[in-house]
Amino acid sequence: MIENTEKGAKRNSDPPRVYEQIIQKLEADIRGHIRLEHEMKIHMDYLEAKVEKFEKDQKNVEDETAGLSRQIESL
């Protein structure tokens, strides 16, 4: 009779341990996704800053080209 009680107790403790392992794996997956999302956000910010710099440089070149064109026309 004692053996049956011990087996029942052991059987009852196994599922929570399995569920705990599943939960830990899912939590690790979530942390990995959050980390990846954060890295992607940093990279997107970097690329957006780079695009803004290129647009600013392009505007400066266009303004300089227009100024030079006016100087050539005035000659």
N, C-alpha and C positions, 0 to 999 in steps of 0.2 A: 504494500500500500504506500509506503514511504517512497519507493522508487517511482511510482506513478505520479506522486505529487512533485517530486524533483524533476521528472521529465516534463510535466506540465509547466512548471515554473521556468524551466530552461526554454521550452518551446515559446512561452509567452515573452521571454526576454529577447529572443532572436529577432522578431519582426521590428521592434523599436531600433535595434542596432542596425538592421538593414536600412530602415527608413532614415536613420541618422546619417548613414554613409551616402545615401542618395541625396539627402538635403545638402550635405557638405560638398558633394560633387557639383550640384546645381549652383550653390553659392559661389564656388570657385569659377564656374562658367560665367556667372553674372559678373564677378569681379573682372574676369578677363575681357568681357564685352565692354564694361565700363572703361577699363584701361585703354582698349582699342579706340573706343569712341573719343576719349580724351586726346589720344595721340592724333586722331584724324582731325579733331577740332584745331589743335595746334598747327598741324600741317595746312589746313584750310586758311587759317589766319595768316600764316606765312605767305601762302600763294596770293591771297587777296592783297597783302601789302606789296608784293612784287608786281602785281597787275597795276596797282595804283601808281607805283613808281614808273612803270613803263608808260602809262598813260600821261603822266606828268612830263616825262622826258619827250614823248611824242609831241605834246602840246608845245614844249619849248622849241623843239626842232621846227615845227610848223610856223611858230611865231618868228623864229630867226630866218627861215626861208622866205616868209612874206616880207620881212624887213629888207632882206638882201634883194628881193625882186623889185621892191620900190626904189631902192638905191640904184639899181641897174636901169630902171625906166627913167629915172631923173637925169641920167647921164645923157 
